[in-house]
Every structure is written in C-alpha cells, then in structure tokens.
Amino acid sequence: MRRLAAAIGLILGLASAAVPAQADMVGHGAMVNAVSVSADGRRLLSASWDYTVRLWDLAKQSELKVLDGHTASVNAVLFMPDGKSALSASWDHTVIRWDLNSGKETAKLTGHVNNIAGMALSRDGKWLATASWDRSIKLWNLATNKLERSFEGHEANVMQVAFAMDDKQLVSVAYDLTVRLWDAASGKELAAMTGHQASVNAVAVSPDGKTALTGSTDGTIKRWDLAAQRESGSLPGHGAFITSIAISRDGRYALSGGGDRLMRLWDLTTGRQVKQFAGHEKPVWSVAFTPDGKRAVSGGYDTVIKVWSLETGALINN
C-alpha cells in the first residue's frame, strides 16, 4: 500500500508539475519534502517523493549528486555535523546513512514498521530521533547505528520530532492533535500538550532548547514553553495548513511554509510577521535558514527549490 501511494504521488507530481520561469533549482520529479543546509552554508540536501535525495551547490544552485537507494518517498534529510555524511528517512520504513563524497550508502537503520515522516539530530551528532506513522518515536545511537529505545504514547501518525532542553528531552507532534514531551534517557512521557484543532505537522525548537513552535492543519503556529509545559502564544497569518517550520541559529526569527503557497518570516521577539515570500505554484512543503541567517530555502509541491534573500524578500537566481 505504501509503495502504491508513493507511486501515485510520483505520477501526479510528474503529470501536474510545471517549472516556473524563476525556478532556481530544478531536478526532482515530484514534490520536495525536505531541505537541509550544511553547517558551512555551501551545500544543500533535498528529499523528494521521487524516491531520491539530491546534493546541491547552494551558491551555484547546481546539482552535485543524486543519492538513490530508497524504495519509496524520502520525507526527511539531514547533514551530519562533519558535513561529510548525511541521513535520509523514507516511507520505506528505513533511514539511510550516506557518504557524500562517494554518494554511497554506508548504513541502513531499520526498526520502524511504517512511514518515517521526520527526524532530528542531537547537537553533538551522536543521537538520531525518528518520527513514524507507526505511532512511535525511536532513538538511535549513531556510533553503532543501533536502536536505543522507543517512545510510545501517540494515538495516531507521528509527523515530526525535535531535541529540546539541552538534548535531554524530545518534542513530538502527531495527527492526534497533541504536542508531546519526552525524557530522552528513559523514554518516559512528560507531558501531552493540547491546543491545536487539527493534526500537528511540524515542530522546531529554539537554540536554547526551551521553546517549541508547532504548525498544524488548522492553519495556526503555536508557541510552547517547554519548562512550564504549556502554550505561550501563537503566530497568526497562514490561510491554510502548515507543513514546515524552521528557527534561525540566533533564535530571533522563524520561517513557516504551508498550503497557501507562501513562506513567511516571523520575528519571534514581537510575534509579528516580517515578510512573506510568494513564488511557489503549489504548497510550500519545506523551509530552512542558511547558517548566516541571510537567506532562506524553500521546497515545494511544485518540485522546485527556491533561494531567497531575507533582507529584500527577493529570489536569488544564479
């Protein structure tokens, strides 16, 4: 069933995708599910429903490699801290570890029994957390590529996970409308926070690990005080479901993307929208900051990746 769904999505993407005149980075044959910028800001990884991961030169906006090993949609992708390797998570239930120099698979993490929708790395790169439609979160030891523990409690598909509170806790979001907080060492659930009126699709945690932002199909972004385990505000503005959220390295700004085909930039000190970025022809599915905080990257259902100036709001075309 998962392969059938992925194949249908791929066919629809290929049949309906039109390449916009201002498209920056084109190559994927279906929607771009995730983007990740390297720590030095020079390269980009993208994951797609076309089953591939692609490595790009961000300055030249040119494709460097196609990493082909998954057998279904690739939903999440991350650089390892050293920039020499990467991780990708898929609807095929696996995480693949890649050597970026050779483009070859070096390890495969197995243990989930359904689509892996999201993942997060600890700051030291030693631990990987994965979120799955099997209703679990799993924690992996990347020194051994072995499963360390599972976190059970969500009552529906888990969509995303993030490390928080000095990597001692995990935050997860799911179709059961909850935002859950977990003790990373024991797997114990610490809180199940409610407030969204529909499935919760995205989560990002501030650099100090104390605040989470979540995005929902109800069109809202909520802010959560993780120490107090309660909602502490919201960022209103999107007119449709929200698919992705990112927070800048300095913790001042956030990006969000959604079904209204817009990427929005928020000032987290005021809670106000600073800019909106229009250019995608279909929903914005993934967003990321560059490490210097001067640019943003967005990936869309239209198969296109775009690079933006956060100062001017304009597209950056090579």
Disulfide bonds with the S-S distance in Angstrom:
none
